[in-house]
Amino acid sequence: MTRASTPSSSGSSAPEAIAPVRRGRGRRPADEVRRDILAAAGTLLLDEGMASFTIERVAATAGVSKMSIYKWWPSKGALALDGYFTAVQNTLAFPDTGDIEADLLNQLRAFVHLTVETPAGRIVAELVGQAQTDPDLAAAFREHYSGPRRRLAVEVLERAQRRGQLRSDVDPRIVVDQLWGACYHRLLIPDEPVTEEFTAGLVTNLMRGLRP
């Protein structure tokens, strides 16, 4: 599950300090260092947002050097994206119970909970915005977040087609755009809220045209 913590509301405009981790002497395994960096990045991002997110703060919180971070991530944005996905990946897991309509509803409800009831919605909106001017972040977004999540959804829809639950002539990639594209549209252009009722209507309306 993701952390659903929010920034401090004590009245101070300065972000609350997060104590750096003190490490013992000795060289740690690379996998452990990487996990600590991603955990620190995810925590800082969800607690304080992109405005307070820096390589220096992640390094201090994780107890590593900035060079250790730059070994794996070319920019602040790329690190923020990986930290974000590490924090939310369990919540956004895509079920495949054999009932495609129920699975789509459950996945979109999880998306609504994450983006509306936790700071993650604001964070992903900031990441999408920054990706428009940060080529490293845009590439990382496609490679590590939107690309894998799109493939996962397409695979679930293709299995539903093989079970005969969806028409064989339906393009799963377009279905993904119709469902998640509509959700991201409301998230990024908030004329209307992202709600469970909205996502339920999306799935119900779409399934009428998708079933054999």
N, C-alpha and C positions, 0 to 999 in steps of 0.2 A: 504493500500500500504506500501511497505517497504521504509525505508530511503535509498536513493541512494547516500548518502554522502561518500566522500573518505577522506583518511588521508590528513592532511595539506601538501602542497607542497612548504612551505615557505623557504625550504632549511635546516631547523633544523632537526637533526636526532631524537631528543627527541619528544615523543608524546605530543600533545597539551593538557594541563591540562583541565579537565572537572570539573567545579565548583561543590562541594558537595551541596546537598540539605539541607537547614536548616529547621528543623521541630519544631513546637510548642510543648509545654508540653502536656502530656496526652497520654494515650494508644490508638493506632489506631487499627481499626478492622484488623484481620489477612488477610482478602481478599485484603484490600487496601495495606497492607505491601507487600504482595506477588506480586501484580500488579506493585508496584513501583520497586521492585527488578528486575522483569522480564523486565520492560521498561528500566531500567538502564543497565542491562546486554546486551540487544539487541542493545542499542545505542553504548555502549563501543565496543562491538564486531564488529559491522559493520563499526564504525569509525576507529578502530585501529587494529583489528585482534587479534588472539589468543596470539601473543607474548606479548602484553601489557595488556592482560585481567587477572585480579586477583580478588580474593574474596574481598580483602581490598578495591580496587578501586570501585567495585560494591557497597559495603556497604557504602562507603563515598558518592557516587553519589546518592544512594537511600535514604540516611539519616537513615540507620538502623545499627544494630550491626552485627558483623560477626556471632554471635551465632544465630541470626534470620535466616541468610542464611543457616547455617548448619542444621537448624531444618528441612528444606525441601530438600536440595540438599547435597549429600554426598561428592561431589568433584567439583572442578573448571570446569571440563569438562561437568559434568551433568548440571550445571547451565548454561554454555555457550550454550549447545544444546537447553535448554528450552528458553533462551533468543533469540537465532537464530530463533526458530520456531515461537515465539511470533511476531517477526519482519516480518516474511515472510508469515504467514499463509493466510492472505487475498489474496495475489498475487497468491498463489498456490491452491486456492479454485478450486474444480473440477466441471465444469458445467455439467448439464445433460439436454440438450435441446430436446432430442429425436433423434438427428442426431449424431450417435456415431463417424463417421469420423470427422465431424466438431468439436466435443467436444474434441477428442484426439488431433487434430491439435491445438486448442486454448490452451489446457492445456500445451502442449509441447512448444508452443510459449512463454507462460508465464514463463516456466522454463528457456528457452533460455534467455529471457530478464533479468530475475533475476540473472542468473549465469554469464552472459557475460557483462551486462551493469551496474551492481551494484557490490559492494564488496562481495555480498553473495556467489558467486561462489567460491572465494578464501576461504571464511570462512568454507563452507561445506566441501571443500577438506581438510582443516586443521583438521576439526572435525573427518572426516572419518579416516585420518591418525592417529590422537591421539587415536582414539577408539581401534586401534590395540594393544595398550599397556596399556590402561586404562579400566579395567573391568567395573567400574561404568558408564563410558561414553558409553561403548559398550552396556550395558544393557539399559541405558536411550535412546540410539539411536534407539534400536529395539522397546522399549515400547512406546516412545513418538513421534518418527518421522517416521522411515521407516515402522514400523508395521502398524500404523494408515493410513499412506498414501497408503500403498499397499492395505489394506482392502477397502479404499475408491475407488481406481481404479478398484478393482475386482468387487465391487458392481455395479459400472457404467457399466462395461462390461457384467455382468450377466443380468442387466436390458435390455441391448441391445440384448442379446440372447433371452430373453423372448419376445421382440418385433419382433424377426425374422430377425434382422439385422446382426447377426453373426451366424455361424454354431453352432449347439447345442453340437457338440463333441469337441469344442475348449476349452482348459483349460485356463481360464482368468489369472491365476497366471503366466503361461508361457508367455502370451501376455505382461503382465506387465514387466517381465524380458527382453523380446525382445525390448520393446520400451525404458523404463527408464534405463535398463542396458546398452544399447548402448549409451545413453546420458551421463551416469556417467562414462563410459569407456573413452569417449573423454574428459570429465572434469578432470579425475584423471590421464590419460595418454595422454597428449595433443599433440599427433602426428598430429591430425587433429582438426580443430576448431568445437565448438558446434554452429551451425547456424540454422536459420529458414529453409533454403533450405535443410539442412541435416534432420531435424525433419520431414519436409513435405515428403521427400523421404522415410523415415522410415514408416510413416503412409500409404502412397500410396502403397508401396510394400507389406506391411503386410496385408492391407485390401483386396488385390487381393486373398489372400489365406484364409481369414476369412469369406468372404461373402458366404451365402448359394448358 
